[in-house]
């Protein structure tokens, strides 16, 4: 039987696991509560159990495992350095060393968004690009950079923190400590906060109707529906966020001149209004060379980018 690989995504809420072959076809998958309050030892044991159950289900032991983690990781040793969405006991945890003997195969770690970038590179649109930039637009904004067909990580594995590009120097304070980061202006929570403001101020009647007046139901998808239904203020809010995103994309294009820019994550599901505005902003702001041939596209893999990135990481013996 051909080799089988494991992908693990360590999240603040859940551990997502899947098994796949070298063709990227997912054979089995599962989701388990992280239970991070129990500490790394318990979480690693939970991962091993999930992997074992999947391997038993497909009847084959994995050849290697690739894991995405939400923060900084020492790629060479498979040690977590700083995971802001998990408790502080996850500092300097030798996860690869702990997990490998339990699953019976090599374990490789990578930042989760860089792993999604690797997934897009290996199984998605990146197969047709030499230089690619990946923006993950969700609760935050992350990213990854591919140059000459290779994922570039930098000395700390942190290259590609695109959400922390400064696009508004005197803008909102970011969790990273800077002001005006792209993440504070175009992430899911940033867009949602503007939708809530418009709803509460009576400027979004269609949005009010769609969510039944419930501010907890306001989200980029509900705002997109409201904009399409005729809420001009909501449409303007989405366009404003998309223009900030376009400024960030334009800066990256000017720096790297990629063949391809991929926008993934839940916010990318806004669709036409987002992509048209980003493309228009890039055309307005990049003046040093033509941009017509630079593709700005939604992820071909969608939510599977991270899972398939783990498979690619395992197949390649690390990033």
C-alpha positions, 0 to 999 in steps of 0.5 A: 500500500502507498504511504499514508501521511497525517496532518494535525492542526492544533487549535485553541478549541479543537485538534483536527486530524486527517490522513491522506495519501500523496495525492492529497485525497483525504481518507479519514478525519476527526476533530477532538476538543483540545482541552489545553487547560490540561497541559501539553502532556495531556494534549499530546496524548490526545493527539496520539490517540486520535492519530491511532484511531484514524490509522486503525480506521484506514488500516495503515500506519502513517509514514510521517506527521505534519502539524500546524500550531497557532504561533511561533515554532522552532521548525528545526526541533519541532518545539513550540516557542509562543502560542498566544491562543494557548496557555503559557505552559506551551512555551518551549514544549518539544512537541515533536519529541513527545509525539513521535514515539507515540505515533511511530513516525517522524513529526514536523511542526510549522506555523498553521498559516504557513502550513496552509500556504504549503497546502495551497502551494502543493495541492492548490493554485500554487502549483502553477506559480513560481512566486506566491503570497497567501493571505489567511483572512479570519479571526486574525490575518496571517500569511505565507510567502513562496519564492521560486517554488519554496516556502520561505520561513525566515530564521524564526519561521515567522516570515509572512506575518502579513496581518501586521503590515502597517497600513494606517500609521495612526490606526487602532492599536493591535494585539502585537503592540503596533498601531494600524496593522492590517489585522485591526482593519480588515480581519473578521472581527474588525469588519464585524465590529463595524457592522455592529456599529452600523446596526446599533446606529440605525444605518443598516436596516437590511442587516437588522432584518437579516440578523433579527436585531441580534448583534451576536449574529452580525458577521462578514457573511451576514453583512455581505447579504445585507450589502447585496440587499441594498444596505449602502453603509454596510457595503461601504464598510466592506469596501473600506476594509477591502481597500485596506487589504488592497493596500497591504496586497499592493505593498507585498506585490511591490516588494515581491512581484509575485505571480499569484496572490491567494486570499483564503480564510472565512473573510474571503468568502465575502466574494466579488465585492472584496476581490474587485476592491482589492484588485482595483486598489492594487491597480491604483497603487502599484505603479512601478510595473504592470499588474494585469498579469498578477492573479489575485484569487480565492484559495482553491482548497478553502478550509482544507488548505491547512489540513493538506498543508500538514500532509505536504509538510509530512511528505516533504520531511518538514518545510 
